[in-house]
Amino acid sequence: MRSTHGKADHQQKLRYATKMVQETQQQDKTTSAYKVMPGNQNAQQKPTGATPWRHMTKRQRKNRRRVNRLTELWPDLFSREAPKPLKVGIFDDLMQDLAVRGLAFGPGALRATLASYAQSPRYYRALVAGGARYDLKGQPCGEVTPQEQQDAETRLMALNEKRKRQRRAAKEKTGA
């Protein structure tokens, strides 16, 4: 005789999987604000280049959620679409602000999130462009040095090369 408990677990897992697929499909259809032209509602809109959640590793999904939380807490400073160079020593400022606000965000999680944010190609491009660095309130606070620009350009090129190698390896693996 089969247990009904196993059947209930299976149905619950099935509902959860269906919900996740629907959420992913919704995320795939979103468009960024700068691609939508006012007064042109009938135009075909392209989806954003965001990586769908289902193609990300568990760590990538966790970091994405944490970066999204940073953009909610400090919208003047953090943006995934158009990152600004961060002030040197921003970690300490963020920890103090979190303590003042009484928010739970551990130092290890914050450090990992900042690393994820600051190692993105868009952030590297912002550093290569130079200009001001920004504090918690989004105010200019220091400048990006020429050495930092050069380092960011080197890292960006290395990241692009790594991605090209991964794409080639994936093509060879699939035989395309």
C-alpha positions as CSV (number, residue, x, y, z in Angstrom):
1,M,0.0,0.0,0.0
2,R,1.4,3.4,-1.0
3,S,1.6,6.3,1.3
4,T,-0.4,9.4,0.5
5,H,2.4,11.5,2.0
6,G,4.7,10.8,-1.0
7,K,2.0,11.8,-3.4
8,A,1.4,15.1,-1.6
9,D,5.2,15.8,-1.7
10,H,5.3,15.1,-5.4
11,Q,2.3,17.4,-6.0
12,Q,4.0,20.2,-3.9
13,K,7.2,19.8,-5.9
14,L,5.3,19.9,-9.2
15,R,3.5,23.1,-8.1
16,Y,6.8,24.7,-7.1
17,A,8.5,23.8,-10.4
18,T,5.5,25.2,-12.4
19,K,5.7,28.4,-10.4
20,M,9.5,28.8,-11.0
21,V,9.0,28.2,-14.8
22,Q,6.3,30.9,-14.9
23,E,8.4,33.4,-13.0
24,T,11.4,32.7,-15.3
25,Q,9.2,33.2,-18.3
26,Q,8.0,36.5,-16.9
27,Q,11.6,37.6,-16.2
28,D,12.6,36.8,-19.8
29,K,9.9,39.1,-21.2
30,T,10.9,42.2,-19.3
31,T,12.4,45.1,-21.1
32,S,14.6,47.8,-19.7
33,A,13.4,51.3,-19.4
34,Y,15.7,52.9,-22.0
35,K,14.5,50.5,-24.7
36,V,10.9,51.6,-24.4
37,M,10.1,54.6,-26.5
38,P,7.3,56.8,-25.2
39,G,4.2,57.0,-27.5
40,N,5.2,53.8,-29.4
41,Q,3.3,51.1,-27.5
42,N,2.8,49.0,-30.7
43,A,6.5,48.6,-31.5
44,Q,8.1,45.2,-30.9
45,Q,10.2,45.3,-27.7
46,K,13.3,43.3,-27.2
47,P,13.9,41.5,-24.0
48,T,16.8,42.6,-21.8
49,G,20.1,40.8,-22.1
50,A,19.7,39.6,-18.5
51,T,20.7,36.0,-17.8
52,P,17.6,33.9,-17.1
53,W,17.6,32.5,-13.6
54,R,17.4,28.9,-14.8
55,H,20.8,29.2,-16.5
56,M,22.6,30.4,-13.4
57,T,24.4,28.5,-10.7
58,K,23.1,28.6,-7.2
59,R,25.9,31.0,-6.2
60,Q,25.1,33.3,-9.1
61,R,21.4,33.4,-8.2
62,K,22.3,34.2,-4.6
63,N,24.7,37.0,-5.7
64,R,22.0,38.3,-8.1
65,R,19.5,38.5,-5.3
66,R,22.0,40.2,-3.0
67,V,22.9,42.8,-5.7
68,N,19.2,43.4,-6.2
69,R,18.9,44.1,-2.5
70,L,21.8,46.6,-2.6
71,T,20.0,48.4,-5.4
72,E,16.9,48.6,-3.3
73,L,18.8,49.9,-0.2
74,W,21.0,52.4,-2.0
75,P,19.4,53.2,-5.4
76,D,21.6,56.3,-5.8
77,L,24.7,54.2,-5.7
78,F,24.0,50.8,-7.1
79,S,22.6,49.9,-10.5
80,R,23.1,46.7,-12.5
81,E,22.4,48.5,-15.8
82,A,24.6,51.5,-15.3
83,P,27.1,50.9,-12.5
84,K,29.1,53.8,-11.0
85,P,32.6,53.5,-9.7
86,L,32.4,53.0,-6.0
87,K,34.3,55.1,-3.4
88,V,37.5,53.4,-2.1
89,G,36.5,52.1,1.4
90,I,32.8,51.8,0.6
91,F,32.6,48.5,2.5
92,D,33.1,50.3,5.9
93,D,30.5,53.0,5.0
94,L,28.0,50.3,4.0
95,M,28.5,48.3,7.2
96,Q,28.0,51.5,9.3
97,D,24.9,52.4,7.4
98,L,23.5,48.9,7.8
99,A,24.1,49.1,11.6
100,V,22.4,52.5,11.8
101,R,19.4,51.2,9.9
102,G,19.3,48.0,11.9
103,L,19.4,45.8,8.8
104,A,20.6,42.2,8.7
105,F,23.4,41.9,6.1
106,G,26.5,40.1,7.4
107,P,30.0,41.3,6.5
108,G,30.8,38.1,4.6
109,A,27.7,38.4,2.5
110,L,28.2,42.1,1.9
111,R,31.8,41.5,0.8
112,A,30.8,38.7,-1.6
113,T,28.1,40.9,-3.0
114,L,30.4,43.8,-3.6
115,A,32.9,41.5,-5.2
116,S,30.2,40.1,-7.5
117,Y,29.1,43.7,-8.4
118,A,32.6,45.1,-8.9
119,Q,33.8,42.1,-11.1
120,S,31.1,42.6,-13.7
121,P,31.9,43.7,-17.2
122,R,29.7,46.7,-16.9
123,Y,31.5,47.9,-13.7
124,Y,34.8,47.4,-15.4
125,R,33.6,49.5,-18.3
126,A,32.6,52.2,-15.9
127,L,36.1,52.2,-14.4
128,V,37.7,52.3,-17.9
129,A,35.6,55.4,-18.7
130,G,37.1,57.1,-15.7
131,G,35.6,60.0,-13.9
132,A,34.3,60.3,-10.3
133,R,33.8,57.7,-7.7
134,Y,30.6,57.8,-5.7
135,D,29.7,57.5,-2.0
136,L,26.5,56.1,-0.3
137,K,24.4,59.1,-1.3
138,G,25.5,59.0,-4.9
139,Q,27.7,62.1,-4.5
140,P,31.1,62.3,-6.2
141,C,33.9,61.3,-3.8
142,G,37.3,60.9,-5.4
143,E,38.4,60.0,-8.9
144,V,39.3,56.9,-10.8
145,T,43.1,57.0,-11.4
146,P,44.7,56.2,-14.7
147,Q,46.3,53.1,-13.2
148,E,42.9,51.9,-12.0
149,Q,41.5,52.5,-15.5
150,Q,44.3,50.5,-17.1
151,D,43.8,47.6,-14.6
152,A,40.1,47.6,-15.3
153,E,40.7,47.4,-19.0
154,T,43.1,44.5,-18.6
155,R,40.6,42.6,-16.4
156,L,37.8,43.4,-18.9
157,M,39.9,42.0,-21.8
158,A,40.7,38.9,-19.8
159,L,37.1,38.4,-18.9
160,N,36.1,38.7,-22.6
161,E,38.7,36.2,-23.6
162,K,37.5,33.8,-21.0
163,R,34.0,34.1,-22.3
164,K,35.1,33.5,-25.9
165,R,36.9,30.4,-24.9
166,Q,33.9,29.1,-23.0
167,R,31.6,29.8,-26.0
168,R,34.1,28.0,-28.3
169,A,34.2,25.0,-26.0
170,A,30.5,24.9,-25.7
171,K,30.2,24.9,-29.5
172,E,32.7,22.1,-29.9
173,K,30.9,20.1,-27.3
174,T,27.6,20.4,-29.0
175,G,29.2,19.8,-32.4
176,A,27.7,23.0,-33.9
